[in-house]
Amino acid sequence: MSVFNGENKLEDSIKSVLGQTFKNFEFLILNDGSIDNTKKILLKYQNKDIRIKLFENETNKGLTKSLNFLLKLTKGQYIARQDHDDLSKSNRIEEQLKFIEKHDLDACTTRAYVMNQNRITPHYSFYLPPRVVMKFKNPFIHGTLLIKKNIIMNLGGYDENYYFAQDYKLYKDLIKNNYKIKQMQKPYYVLNTTDNISSKFKEEQKKFFIQAKKCSHEN
């Protein structure tokens, strides 16, 4: 988890990770130059749970570089993502691990409930092949990603040429290199869609999405 000025939803997000039915994990969190009460909240929970390991950027470096920094410090066989303003259902990691091993996958994601709305995302596009959906939008929810560490490291982590849409570029690289990724039909995540990166930086996201799409097409 990387967090920048996340005081409003951070505590509930952390609790949702610590409350997982699967217990054997390390929880790496990077404070990406926050100027609100994020650091105070992080220290509070670090003192409560030894699985939390905190790191800090003196200035804001963005999600891509922050995630790559954390990737190099991880010790587990699998990497699970979590955005600081989203929630994971208590059995999310347990069910994803079962799914990835049952189907011999390299990575998997899940669908999500949209926070404060009575709907699930993705909706109709879930039933289309990801290769088709990716021509128009990102079919996978980044915060739900569970991926084998050796796979993402083989790809060089997240492409730091992408300040935004780094997850879309990662998925394109996974598929291009014939790695196996699937999305679970059942939602195990609660996705915040207001006042977040995607809603604040729509045009920037679109620009990097088009860049990743063009790059992958040319390759």
Legacy VTK file of the C-alpha trace (Angstrom):
# vtk DataFile Version 3.0
C-alpha trace
ASCII
DATASET POLYDATA
POINTS 219 float
0.000 0.000 0.000
1.182 3.462 -0.912
-0.688 6.395 0.623
-0.671 10.130 0.001
-2.840 12.331 2.238
-5.176 9.461 3.025
-6.383 10.383 6.511
-10.095 10.183 5.636
-10.331 6.512 4.643
-6.966 5.065 5.662
-7.943 3.559 9.019
-10.825 1.502 7.641
-8.634 0.323 4.780
-5.877 -0.831 7.129
-8.415 -2.594 9.366
-9.789 -4.494 6.374
-6.318 -5.874 5.654
-5.466 -6.722 9.242
-8.809 -8.509 9.585
-8.131 -11.014 6.807
-8.929 -14.669 7.497
-5.529 -15.453 5.955
-3.095 -14.285 8.622
0.405 -15.094 7.398
1.439 -11.914 5.589
3.587 -8.816 5.931
1.859 -5.480 5.371
4.193 -2.973 3.746
2.920 0.619 3.717
4.707 3.620 2.241
3.756 7.151 3.270
4.329 9.009 0.003
5.083 12.493 1.313
1.743 13.079 3.042
1.157 16.426 4.777
-2.022 15.480 6.657
-2.461 13.047 9.587
-1.494 9.983 7.542
1.796 9.419 9.373
0.115 9.604 12.781
-2.470 7.017 11.723
0.196 4.697 10.310
2.281 4.824 13.494
-0.822 4.061 15.555
-1.473 0.843 13.648
2.177 -0.146 13.454
2.186 -0.200 17.249
-0.862 -2.490 17.192
0.300 -5.101 14.676
3.830 -6.360 14.057
2.928 -7.362 10.497
2.933 -3.678 9.494
6.203 -2.313 8.153
6.309 1.413 7.475
8.391 3.358 4.977
8.366 7.011 3.988
9.149 9.272 1.051
10.176 12.761 2.117
8.426 14.142 -0.959
5.583 12.753 -3.048
6.948 10.432 -5.748
3.702 8.951 -7.035
2.217 5.479 -7.020
4.419 3.826 -9.649
7.780 4.530 -8.024
6.378 3.916 -4.558
5.061 0.459 -5.457
8.345 -0.492 -7.109
10.191 0.565 -3.968
7.979 -1.689 -1.864
8.170 -4.601 -4.303
11.912 -4.878 -3.770
11.411 -5.196 -0.012
8.763 -7.919 -0.049
9.599 -11.432 1.136
6.521 -13.444 0.215
5.780 -15.639 -2.773
2.742 -13.514 -3.633
2.095 -9.784 -3.764
-1.379 -8.465 -2.894
-2.337 -4.865 -3.666
-4.584 -2.613 -1.609
-5.431 1.031 -2.241
-5.529 3.211 0.854
-9.108 4.390 0.275
-10.624 0.980 -0.539
-11.686 -2.005 1.564
-10.986 -5.729 1.260
-13.567 -8.284 2.317
-12.253 -10.389 5.199
-11.757 -13.523 3.074
-10.343 -11.758 0.006
-6.742 -12.974 0.206
-7.724 -16.484 1.288
-10.104 -16.868 -1.659
-7.694 -15.345 -4.170
-4.927 -17.693 -3.104
-7.256 -20.674 -3.549
-8.311 -19.399 -6.968
-4.811 -18.688 -8.277
-3.557 -22.107 -7.174
-6.619 -24.032 -8.340
-6.398 -22.578 -11.860
-2.573 -22.476 -12.006
-2.536 -18.715 -12.636
0.217 -16.131 -12.463
-2.122 -13.402 -11.229
-5.764 -12.766 -10.435
-8.080 -9.910 -9.548
-11.663 -9.716 -8.301
-14.733 -7.683 -9.030
-15.748 -5.061 -6.484
-18.717 -3.437 -4.861
-18.748 0.303 -5.560
-18.601 2.157 -2.251
-21.915 3.745 -1.237
-23.617 2.457 -4.390
-25.737 -0.606 -5.054
-23.698 -2.006 -7.932
-20.777 -4.234 -8.814
-17.911 -3.342 -11.146
-17.011 -4.390 -13.768
-20.570 -5.210 -14.822
-21.316 -6.434 -18.355
-17.704 -6.180 -19.515
-16.745 -8.882 -16.992
-18.272 -11.467 -19.337
-16.102 -10.427 -22.288
-12.524 -11.643 -22.901
-10.017 -9.261 -21.235
-8.093 -8.937 -24.519
-11.225 -7.437 -26.074
-12.063 -5.160 -23.147
-8.493 -3.839 -22.988
-8.945 -2.197 -26.377
-11.388 0.189 -24.714
-10.661 0.296 -20.978
-8.873 -1.371 -18.089
-10.795 -4.587 -17.273
-9.016 -5.250 -13.962
-9.233 -3.470 -10.591
-5.716 -2.648 -9.446
-6.438 -2.756 -5.720
-7.554 -6.388 -6.019
-4.416 -7.649 -7.726
-2.769 -10.797 -6.375
0.310 -11.767 -8.354
3.267 -14.089 -7.986
6.282 -12.052 -6.962
8.629 -13.713 -9.444
6.280 -12.828 -12.309
6.060 -9.119 -11.594
9.790 -8.964 -10.922
10.467 -10.738 -14.243
8.593 -7.875 -15.908
10.739 -5.333 -14.086
7.953 -4.223 -11.767
5.735 -1.340 -12.792
6.880 0.685 -15.799
8.106 3.982 -14.353
7.410 5.749 -17.627
3.764 5.617 -16.520
2.921 8.000 -13.699
-0.717 6.984 -14.218
-2.251 3.844 -15.759
0.723 1.841 -14.495
-1.605 -1.056 -13.711
-3.037 -1.101 -17.249
0.501 -1.205 -18.640
1.324 -4.082 -16.284
-1.714 -6.069 -17.434
-0.805 -5.456 -21.071
2.722 -6.736 -20.371
1.376 -9.804 -18.555
-0.873 -10.749 -21.469
1.764 -9.911 -24.074
4.182 -12.299 -22.351
1.531 -15.035 -22.150
1.211 -14.962 -18.377
-2.120 -16.177 -17.068
-4.383 -13.681 -15.318
-8.084 -14.041 -14.540
-10.706 -12.053 -12.676
-12.898 -13.720 -10.066
-16.629 -13.334 -10.581
-17.466 -12.795 -6.930
-16.622 -9.359 -5.455
-14.115 -9.398 -2.601
-13.376 -5.680 -2.557
-15.128 -2.355 -1.955
-13.974 0.305 -4.390
-13.963 4.019 -3.650
-14.736 5.991 -6.819
-15.042 9.523 -5.397
-12.248 11.966 -4.695
-9.607 9.414 -5.685
-6.773 9.339 -8.233
-9.008 8.181 -11.071
-11.614 10.884 -10.474
-9.120 13.684 -9.838
-6.847 13.003 -12.808
-9.135 11.698 -15.533
-7.350 13.421 -18.410
-3.911 12.371 -17.211
-5.121 8.798 -16.767
-6.532 8.839 -20.286
-3.263 10.102 -21.763
-1.200 7.336 -20.169
-3.852 4.743 -21.056
-3.581 5.727 -24.732
0.210 5.674 -24.479
0.209 2.139 -23.024
-2.308 0.945 -25.585
-0.251 2.331 -28.474
3.018 0.972 -27.099
1.621 -2.520 -26.656
0.051 -2.447 -30.118
3.338 -1.494 -31.754
5.167 -4.259 -29.938
LINES 1 220
219 0 1 2 3 4 5 6 7 8 9 10 11 12 13 14 15 16 17 18 19 20 21 22 23 24 25 26 27 28 29 30 31 32 33 34 35 36 37 38 39 40 41 42 43 44 45 46 47 48 49 50 51 52 53 54 55 56 57 58 59 60 61 62 63 64 65 66 67 68 69 70 71 72 73 74 75 76 77 78 79 80 81 82 83 84 85 86 87 88 89 90 91 92 93 94 95 96 97 98 99 100 101 102 103 104 105 106 107 108 109 110 111 112 113 114 115 116 117 118 119 120 121 122 123 124 125 126 127 128 129 130 131 132 133 134 135 136 137 138 139 140 141 142 143 144 145 146 147 148 149 150 151 152 153 154 155 156 157 158 159 160 161 162 163 164 165 166 167 168 169 170 171 172 173 174 175 176 177 178 179 180 181 182 183 184 185 186 187 188 189 190 191 192 193 194 195 196 197 198 199 200 201 202 203 204 205 206 207 208 209 210 211 212 213 214 215 216 217 218
